[in-house]
C-alpha cells in the first residue's frame, strides 16, 4: 500500500497558496501567470497522485480505471513541469525570448526531450513503456528511466541557463530557482528506493513555496492597494529587458495635480481613486490585447502609472485610447473627479539607449508641467522632449548657482520721438548640457518651485547694474518683467528701493511689467505692492494684454501707465474681424489715457497700421530682435 500523507499535506498547502495568489492578485504579468500555471499543474499532479494511490472500496474494475486514468494524467502533466519551470525562470530573467531568438536548433534542443517524454506518456496505454497495472498493482515500465533522464537533461539545461544569465537574477532568485532540483532529486531517489513513499510532489510544493517567497516576492512586486505592480518591479523588469534586447512599448501616464487630490481626499481615498484608474487601464488593454500576458501595469509613484506592452501593438493608438478612457469622469460615493492625464508612449529601446535613461525619464516626467493629452515620444519636437525629459528644477538651480542666466534686451520704438527710447529686459538660459531652454519652460517651473524669487533678484540686479550704460544713448527706462509671486512678497518693495539706491538708479528709469494673467488675481497684497512702488515713482505696465480675462475697468483701478497688446492679437491683423476688434481695443485704451505698446510686429505694413490707429510704441522683429548687452549698446550707437 502506497502512503499518501505527504501528498495530502502538499494538496492543502497548494490549495491555500492558489487561493492566496488570486486574492492578492499575484497573477498579473506574464511571469506571474506562468508561475500560477506551474503551481496549478503541481496541484493537479498532486491530486492525481492521491487518486492513484488512495484506497477505495469500489468495484474492482472502477477502482482500476480510476488508478489508470489518474496515473496517466499524473505522467502527462509531470512531463510539462520541467520545461514550464524553465520558461518561467527565463520570463522572470527577461531573457527567454532573446535566448531562443530565431535559432531553430536552440528550440529543437529545448523541445525535443519534452516531445519524446510526451510521446511516451501518450502512447503508454498501448505500449506500457512508462507504467502499467498488473492485478491492480502499479508497475514501472521498461522506459520509465528515460523520463528521469529527460528530467536530468532539464536540470543541466537550468544550470547552463543560470550561469549564462546570472546577471539578470539576484543571488536569492538564483538559489530559489535551483532549489527545485535538490528537493526533487532527493524525493525521486527516496521514491525510487521506497516506492510506497509518495514524496515527489511534496518536494515540488516546498520548491514552489521557496520560489514564491524569494522570486515572486509579493510584497515587493504587487501593490495590493491599487492592483498594480510596484515601482521596484518596474525597475527590475526594465533592467532585465534591456539586457535581453527585447523590443516593447511603455506608456507612461501622469495624473496632473495628484498631490492636490491627496490633500483633498486623503491617502485612503486617493488609493481607491488610483485603483479605479488601474481598473480602467486593465479594461482598455483587455479590449485590444490578444493575451493577458501581453501587458503589465505598474504604479510607479503618486500620480504616475506605467503600462508595458508587446511591441506588436500600436502604441500610438493605445496611448490615445488610454487618454480618452482615463479622462472620463470618475464618480463614486468617495469622490467625484474628472482626471487630467498626460499619456506618453515610448518605443523601447529605440527612444532610450539604456534602462537608466528610461528610469530617469520617468522620474523627470513626474515633475514636468505638461498640459493633458496623448503624446508619442519619438514624434515630439526637441523643446517638447526637453519639457518632458529633464529635471527642469536641476537646471534652474544649476543656473542660479553658476550665475549662467543671461539678460537680453529688445529695443522698443517710440512713435512720438521717432527713436528707440526703451527696451524690454528678457532673461535667457543656455545650458552647457541641453542648450537653450525657453523661458516659457523654466519660468513656470521656477514659480512652482519657488526659485522665481532668486531669478527675479538676478533680473532686477542685472538690469539696475546695466541701465546706466545705455542712458547716454537716449534710453529713458527699461521694462522689467516681474512675477506676481514676487509682488506678493512682503519684503519686495523694500528690496527694490534698496537696489535702486545701491546701483544709483532713478525710479524713473524703471518700468515693471505684470502679465495680464497676473493682473487677473490682483489681491490685497499684490495691489498694495504695486501701489507702494508707484508712490515711489515706479511705473507699471500690463503685459500680454488680450491673453487673459481681465477687463479695463479692473486695470483702471490699479496704477497702470502702459498696456502692451499681445502678439497673438497682432498676428491676426489680416483677418477683418480681428483687425476691427484690435482697432476698437486700441481706441478704448487710448480713451482712458493709457499708453500702448504693440508687441510682435514683424513687417512694415503692420507697423504703419498700428501707428495710424494710435499705438505709442512698437516692439517686434521688424525693428529689432532681443540681443545681449554688448549688441544692444552697439545697436543704440548705430541708431543715434
C-alpha positions in Angstrom: 0.0 0.0 0.0 1.4 3.4 -1.0 1.4 6.2 1.6 -0.2 9.5 0.6 0.4 11.6 3.7 2.9 13.9 2.0 0.6 14.3 -1.0 -2.3 15.3 1.2 -0.1 17.8 3.0 1.0 19.2 -0.4 -2.6 19.4 -1.6 -3.6 21.5 1.5 -0.5 23.8 1.1 -1.1 24.3 -2.6 -4.8 25.0 -2.1 -4.0 27.8 0.3 -1.3 29.1 -1.9 -3.6 29.3 -5.0 -6.3 30.9 -3.0 -3.8 33.5 -1.7 -2.4 34.1 -5.2 -5.9 35.1 -6.6 -7.0 37.0 -3.5 -3.8 39.1 -3.6 -3.9 39.4 -7.4 -0.5 37.9 -7.9 -1.5 36.6 -11.3 -0.9 40.0 -13.1 2.0 39.8 -15.5 3.5 37.2 -17.9 5.9 35.7 -15.4 3.3 35.6 -12.6 0.8 33.8 -14.9 3.5 31.2 -15.7 4.0 30.7 -12.0 0.3 30.3 -11.4 0.2 27.8 -14.3 3.1 25.9 -12.8 1.5 25.9 -9.3 -1.8 24.6 -10.7 0.0 21.8 -12.6 1.6 20.7 -9.4 -1.7 21.0 -7.7 -3.5 18.7 -10.3 -0.5 16.4 -10.3 -0.7 16.0 -6.6 -4.4 15.3 -6.8 -3.8 12.7 -9.5 -1.1 11.1 -7.3 -3.5 10.9 -4.4 -6.3 9.4 -6.6 -3.8 6.9 -8.0 -2.7 5.6 -4.5 -5.7 6.2 -2.3 -7.5 3.1 -1.0 -11.0 2.6 -2.5 -14.0 0.4 -1.5 -15.4 0.4 -5.0 -15.9 -2.2 -7.7 -12.6 -3.7 -8.7 -12.9 -2.5 -12.4 -13.9 1.0 -11.4 -11.0 1.2 -8.9 -8.5 0.1 -11.6 -9.9 2.6 -14.1 -9.5 5.5 -11.6 -6.0 4.5 -10.9 -5.1 4.1 -14.6 -6.6 7.5 -15.6 -5.2 9.4 -12.6 -1.7 7.9 -13.2 -1.9 8.7 -16.9 -2.8 12.3 -16.0 0.0 12.5 -13.5 2.7 11.5 -16.0 1.1 13.7 -18.7 1.3 16.8 -16.6 4.6 15.8 -15.0 6.2 15.8 -18.4 5.3 19.5 -18.7 6.6 20.6 -15.3 10.3 21.0 -16.0 10.0 22.8 -19.4 7.4 25.2 -18.0 9.6 25.9 -15.0 12.5 26.8 -17.2 10.3 29.1 -19.3 9.0 30.7 -16.1 12.6 31.2 -15.0 13.5 32.8 -18.3 10.5 35.1 -18.2 11.5 36.3 -14.7 15.0 36.9 -16.0 13.5 38.7 -19.1 15.9 36.7 -21.3 13.9 33.8 -22.6 12.8 35.4 -25.9 16.3 36.7 -26.5 17.8 33.3 -25.8 15.6 31.4 -28.2 15.6 34.2 -30.8 15.2 32.7 -34.3 17.6 29.8 -33.6 15.9 26.6 -34.7 18.5 24.4 -33.1 18.0 26.0 -29.7 14.3 25.5 -29.9 14.9 21.9 -31.1 17.3 21.2 -28.2 14.8 22.5 -25.7 11.6 21.0 -27.0 12.8 17.6 -28.4 13.2 15.9 -24.9 9.8 17.2 -23.9 8.1 15.9 -27.0 9.8 12.5 -26.5 8.5 12.4 -22.9 5.1 13.4 -24.0 5.0 10.8 -26.8 6.0 8.1 -24.2 3.1 9.1 -21.9 0.5 9.5 -24.7 1.3 6.1 -26.2 1.6 4.4 -22.8 -1.9 2.9 -22.8 -0.8 0.7 -25.8 3.0 0.3 -25.1 3.1 0.2 -21.3 6.6 1.7 -21.6 6.2 4.1 -18.7 3.8 2.2 -16.3 1.1 -0.4 -16.2 -1.1 -2.2 -13.7 -1.0 -5.9 -13.2 -3.6 -7.5 -10.9 -4.3 -4.0 -9.7 -0.7 -3.3 -8.7 1.3 -0.4 -10.2 4.4 -1.5 -12.0 7.1 0.7 -13.7 7.5 0.3 -17.4 10.9 -0.5 -19.1 11.4 3.1 -20.3 10.4 4.9 -17.2 14.0 5.6 -16.5 14.1 7.6 -19.8 11.7 10.1 -18.2 14.1 10.5 -15.3 17.0 11.1 -17.8 14.9 13.7 -19.6 14.3 15.4 -16.2 18.1 15.3 -15.6 18.6 17.0 -19.0 16.4 19.9 -17.9 18.4 20.1 -14.7 21.6 20.5 -16.7 19.8 23.0 -19.0 18.8 25.1 -16.0 22.3 25.2 -14.6 23.6 26.3 -18.0 20.9 29.0 -18.3 21.5 30.3 -14.8 25.3 30.6 -15.4 24.8 32.4 -18.8 22.2 34.8 -17.5 23.2 35.2 -13.8 23.4 38.9 -14.2 19.6 39.2 -14.8 18.7 37.5 -11.4 19.9 38.3 -8.0 21.5 35.8 -5.7 18.4 34.9 -3.8 16.4 34.3 -7.0 19.1 32.0 -8.5 19.2 30.0 -5.3 15.4 29.8 -5.1 15.2 28.6 -8.8 17.9 26.0 -8.3 16.3 24.7 -5.1 13.8 22.8 -7.0 16.4 20.3 -8.2 18.0 19.1 -5.0 14.5 18.9 -3.4 13.0 16.8 -6.3 16.2 14.7 -6.9 16.2 13.7 -3.2 12.5 12.9 -3.4 12.9 10.9 -6.6 15.7 8.8 -5.0 13.6 8.2 -1.9 10.6 7.3 -4.0 12.6 5.1 -6.3 14.1 3.1 -3.4 10.9 3.1 -1.4 8.0 3.1 -4.0 5.4 3.1 -1.2 6.6 6.6 -0.1 5.0 9.3 -2.3 7.2 12.4 -1.6 8.0 13.8 -5.0 5.0 16.2 -5.2 5.8 17.4 -1.6 9.3 18.3 -2.9 7.8 20.3 -5.7 5.5 22.0 -3.2 8.4 23.1 -1.0 10.3 24.3 -4.0 7.2 26.3 -5.2 6.9 27.9 -1.8 10.6 28.9 -1.9 10.1 30.5 -5.4 7.0 32.3 -4.1 9.0 33.9 -1.2 12.2 34.7 -3.0 11.3 35.2 -6.6 7.7 36.3 -6.8 8.1 38.2 -3.6 4.5 39.5 -3.5 5.3 42.4 -1.1 7.9 43.8 -3.4 6.2 43.1 -6.7 2.5 43.8 -6.2 0.8 46.8 -4.6 -2.5 45.2 -3.5 -4.0 48.6 -2.5 -4.2 49.7 -6.2 -4.0 46.3 -8.0 -0.8 47.0 -10.0 2.9 46.1 -9.9 5.3 48.2 -7.8 7.9 50.7 -8.8 10.6 48.3 -7.7 9.1 45.6 -10.1 9.2 48.1 -12.9 12.8 49.0 -12.4 13.8 45.3 -12.2 11.9 44.4 -15.4 13.3 47.3 -17.3 16.8 46.4 -16.4 16.3 42.8 -17.4 14.6 43.6 -20.6 17.4 45.9 -21.7 19.9 43.1 -21.0 17.8 40.8 -23.2 17.5 43.4 -26.0 13.7 43.0 -26.1 11.6 45.4 -28.1 8.4 46.6 -26.5 6.4 49.7 -25.7 6.0 51.6 -22.4 3.2 54.0 -21.9 3.7 56.5 -19.0 0.6 58.0 -17.5 0.9 61.1 -15.3 -2.1 62.3 -13.3 -1.8 66.1 -13.0 -2.4 67.8 -9.7 -2.2 64.4 -7.9 -0.7 65.9 -4.8 -3.8 68.2 -4.6 -6.0 65.2 -4.8 -4.2 63.5 -1.9 -4.6 66.7 0.2 -8.3 66.9 -0.7 -9.3 63.3 -0.3 -6.6 61.7 2.0 -4.4 58.7 1.3 -7.0 56.0 1.6 -9.5 57.6 -0.9 -6.6 58.5 -3.1 -5.5 54.9 -3.3 -9.1 54.0 -4.2 -9.0 56.6 -6.9 -5.8 55.1 -8.4 -7.3 51.6 -8.1 -10.2 52.8 -10.2 -7.8 54.2 -12.8 -5.8 51.0 -12.9 -9.1 49.1 -13.4 -9.9 51.3 -16.3 -6.5 50.6 -17.8 -7.0 46.9 -17.5 -10.4 47.2 -19.1 -9.0 49.2 -22.0 -6.0 46.9 -22.5 -8.1 43.7 -22.5 -10.1 45.0 -25.4 -7.0 45.2 -27.6 -4.6 42.6 -26.2 -4.9 39.1 -27.7 -3.4 37.6 -24.5 -3.4 39.0 -20.9 0.3 38.2 -20.8 0.9 40.9 -23.5 0.9 43.7 -21.0 1.6 44.7 -17.4 0.5 47.7 -15.3 2.9 49.3 -12.8 2.1 52.0 -10.2 5.4 53.9 -10.0 4.6 56.8 -7.7 1.9 59.2 -6.6 0.1 60.0 -9.8 2.5 58.1 -12.1 1.4 54.8 -13.8 3.3 52.8 -16.5 1.9 50.2 -18.9 4.4 47.9 -20.6 3.1 46.0 -23.6 4.4 43.9 -26.5 5.7 46.0 -29.5 3.4 44.3 -32.0 0.6 46.5 -30.8 0.2 50.2 -31.9 1.5 52.3 -29.0 0.1 55.4 -30.7 -3.5 54.1 -30.9 -3.2 52.6 -27.4 -1.9 55.9 -25.9 -4.9 57.8 -27.4 -7.4 55.1 -26.1 -5.9 55.2 -22.6 -6.0 59.0 -22.6 -9.7 59.1 -23.6 -10.6 56.3 -21.2 -8.8 57.9 -18.2 -10.1 61.4 -18.9 -13.7 60.3 -18.3 -15.4 61.4 -15.1 -14.9 59.1 -12.1 -17.9 59.4 -9.8 -18.5 57.3 -6.6 -19.5 57.7 -3.0 -15.9 58.6 -2.2 -15.0 61.1 -4.9 -16.2 62.9 -8.0 -13.2 63.7 -10.3 -12.5 64.4 -13.9 -8.9 63.2 -14.1 -6.4 65.3 -16.1 -3.9 62.9 -17.6 -0.7 63.2 -19.7 -0.1 60.0 -21.6 3.3 59.5 -23.4 4.1 56.4 -25.4 7.8 55.2 -25.6 9.4 52.8 -28.0 11.9 50.8 -26.1 14.9 50.6 -26.6 14.7 53.0 -29.6 13.8 56.1 -27.6 16.2 55.4 -24.7 19.5 53.6 -25.1 19.8 52.3 -21.5 17.4 51.3 -18.7 18.9 54.1 -16.6 17.9 56.7 -19.2 14.4 55.3 -19.3 14.1 55.3 -15.5 15.5 58.9 -15.3 12.8 59.9 -17.8 10.0 58.5 -15.6 11.4 60.5 -12.6 11.5 63.8 -14.5 8.3 63.2 -16.3 6.6 63.0 -12.9 7.8 66.5 -12.1 7.1 68.0 -15.6 4.4 70.6 -16.1 2.6 69.4 -19.3 -0.9 70.0 -20.5 -3.2 67.0 -20.7 -3.0 64.9 -23.9 -1.6 61.8 -25.6 1.9 62.0 -27.0 4.3 59.8 -28.9 7.8 60.5 -27.6 9.5 59.9 -31.0 7.3 62.5 -32.7 7.9 65.3 -30.2 9.9 68.4 -31.0 13.2 69.0 -29.3 11.6 71.6 -27.0 8.7 69.3 -26.2 11.0 66.5 -25.3 13.0 68.8 -23.2 9.9 69.8 -21.3 9.2 66.1 -20.5 12.7 64.6 -20.4 14.8 66.5 -18.0 14.7 67.7 -14.4 14.0 71.4 -15.0 14.5 72.2 -11.4 18.0 70.8 -11.5 18.9 73.1 -14.5 17.3 76.1 -12.8 19.3 75.6 -9.6 22.4 74.9 -11.6 22.0 78.2 -13.5 21.4 80.1 -10.2 24.5 78.6 -8.6 26.7 79.2 -11.6 25.1 82.6 -12.5 24.6 81.4 -16.0 21.4 83.2 -16.8 21.8 86.0 -19.3 19.9 89.2 -19.9 18.8 90.1 -23.4 17.2 93.4 -24.5 14.6 94.0 -27.2 14.5 97.7 -28.3 11.1 99.4 -28.4 10.4 102.1 -30.9 8.7 105.3 -29.8 6.3 106.6 -32.5 6.2 110.1 -31.0 10.0 110.6 -30.7 10.9 108.5 -33.8 13.6 106.6 -32.0 14.3 103.8 -29.5 13.8 105.2 -26.0 13.2 102.0 -24.1 13.6 98.2 -24.2 12.2 95.1 -22.6 14.6 93.1 -20.5 14.3 89.3 -21.2 16.1 86.5 -19.3 17.7 83.7 -21.2 19.1 80.3 -20.2 21.6 78.5 -22.4 22.7 75.4 -20.5 26.0 73.7 -21.4 24.3 70.3 -21.4 21.0 70.7 -23.1 21.4 74.1 -24.9 18.7 76.8 -25.0 15.9 76.4 -22.5 12.8 78.5 -23.3 11.6 81.0 -20.6 8.2 79.5 -21.3 9.5 76.3 -19.8 11.7 77.4 -16.9 9.7 80.4 -15.6 6.5 78.4 -14.8 8.7 75.7 -13.2 10.6 78.4 -11.1 7.3 79.8 -10.0 6.1 76.4 -9.0 9.3 75.5 -7.1 9.9 79.0 -5.5 13.1 79.6 -7.5 11.4 82.6 -9.1 12.5 84.8 -6.2 16.2 84.2 -6.9 15.7 84.6 -10.6 13.7 87.8 -10.0 16.6 89.1 -7.9 19.0 88.3 -10.6 16.9 90.1 -13.3 16.5 93.3 -11.2 20.1 93.4 -10.1 21.3 92.8 -13.7 19.1 95.5 -15.2 19.8 98.0 -12.5 23.6 97.4 -13.0 23.3 97.8 -16.7 20.8 100.7 -17.3 23.4 103.4 -16.5 25.4 102.2 -19.6 22.6 102.9 -22.0 21.2 106.1 -20.6 23.7 108.2 -22.7 22.1 106.8 -25.9 18.7 108.1 -25.2 17.2 105.2 -23.3 14.7 106.6 -20.8 13.7 103.4 -19.0 13.9 99.6 -19.2 10.8 97.4 -18.9 11.3 94.5 -16.4 9.0 91.5 -16.1 8.2 90.6 -12.6 6.3 87.7 -11.2 3.0 88.1 -9.3 4.7 85.9 -6.6 7.5 88.5 -6.3 5.0 91.3 -5.9 3.2 89.4 -3.2 6.3 89.1 -1.1 6.1 91.4 1.9 9.8 92.5 1.5 9.7 93.2 -2.2 9.2 97.0 -2.0 12.0 97.4 0.5 14.3 95.2 -1.6 13.6 97.2 -4.8 14.2 100.5 -3.1 17.5 99.2 -1.6 18.7 98.1 -5.0 17.8 101.4 -6.6 20.0 103.1 -4.0 22.8 100.7 -4.3 23.1 100.9 -8.1 22.3 104.7 -8.1 19.3 104.1 -10.4 16.5 106.6 -10.6 13.0 105.3 -10.1 12.1 106.9 -13.4 14.5 104.6 -15.2 12.4 101.5 -14.4 9.0 100.2 -15.6 7.8 96.9 -14.1 5.7 94.6 -16.3 3.0 92.3 -14.9 1.3 89.9 -17.2 -2.5 90.2 -17.8 -3.0 86.7 -16.2 -1.2 88.0 -13.0 -3.5 91.1 -13.0 -6.5 88.8 -13.0 -5.5 87.7 -9.5 -4.9 91.2 -8.0 -5.4 90.6 -4.3 -4.8 92.9 -1.4 -1.1 92.1 -1.1 -0.4 92.4 -4.8 -2.4 95.7 -5.1 -0.6 97.1 -2.1 2.8 96.3 -3.5 2.0 97.9 -6.9 0.6 100.9 -5.1 3.6 101.3 -2.8 6.1 101.1 -5.7 4.0 103.5 -7.7 4.1 106.0 -4.8 7.9 105.7 -5.0 7.8 106.8 -8.7 8.0 103.4 -10.4 5.6 102.9 -13.3 3.8 99.7 -14.2 2.7 98.0 -17.5 0.2 95.2 -18.2 2.0 92.7 -20.4 0.4 90.2 -22.9 -2.9 92.1 -22.9 -5.5 90.0 -24.8 -4.5 86.6 -23.5 -6.4 86.7 -20.2 -9.8 87.6 -19.0 -9.2 90.9 -17.2 -11.2 94.0 -18.2 -10.1 97.6 -18.5 -12.3 98.6 -15.5 -10.3 96.2 -13.3 -7.0 97.5 -14.8 -8.1 101.2 -14.3 -8.4 100.6 -10.6 -4.6 100.0 -10.4 -1.8 102.5 -11.1 -1.0 101.2 -14.6 0.5 103.5 -17.2 1.1 101.3 -20.2 -0.8 98.4 -21.8 1.2 96.0 -24.0 -1.1 94.3 -26.6 0.0 90.7 -27.0 1.4 89.5 -30.3 -1.4 86.9 -30.6 -3.8 89.8 -31.4 -1.3 91.5 -33.7 -0.7 88.3 -35.7 -4.4 88.1 -36.6 -4.4 91.6 -38.2 -5.0 90.3 -41.7 -8.4 88.9 -40.6 -11.1 91.6 -41.0 -12.9 90.7 -37.7 -9.7 90.6 -35.8 -8.5 93.8 -37.2 -11.7 95.5 -36.4 -11.6 94.2 -32.8 -8.0 95.3 -32.4 -8.9 98.8 -33.7 -11.7 99.1 -31.1 -9.3 97.8 -28.4 -6.7 100.5 -29.2 -9.4 103.2 -29.3 -10.8 102.1 -26.0 -7.4 102.0 -24.3 -6.5 105.4 -25.7 -9.8 106.9 -24.5 -8.9 106.2 -20.8 -5.5 107.9 -21.2 -3.2 104.9 -21.2 -0.2 104.4 -23.5 0.0 101.4 -25.8 2.9 99.1 -26.8 2.1 96.7 -29.7 4.2 93.5 -29.4 5.2 91.0 -32.1 5.3 93.4 -35.1 7.1 91.7 -37.9 6.5 93.9 -41.0 6.2 97.5 -42.2 2.5 97.1 -43.2 1.5 96.1 -39.7 3.7 98.8 -38.0 2.2 101.5 -40.3 -1.4 100.4 -39.5 -0.8 100.3 -35.7 0.9 103.7 -35.8 -2.1 105.1 -37.8 -4.5 103.7 -35.1 -2.6 105.4 -32.3 -0.2 103.0 -30.8 2.6 104.8 -28.9 5.3 102.2 -29.1 6.1 99.4 -31.5 8.0 96.2 -30.4 8.9 93.3 -32.7 11.3 91.7 -35.1 10.5 94.3 -37.7 12.6 96.8 -35.7 14.9 94.5 -33.7 15.2 91.1 -32.1 16.3 90.6 -28.5 20.0 90.9 -28.2 22.7 90.6 -25.4 24.0 93.7 -23.6 27.0 94.4 -25.9 25.0 94.1 -29.1 22.2 96.3 -27.6 24.7 99.0 -26.9 26.1 98.8 -30.5 22.5 98.9 -31.8 21.8 102.1 -29.8 25.1 103.7 -31.1 24.2 103.0 -34.7 20.6 104.2 -34.2 21.8 107.5 -32.7 
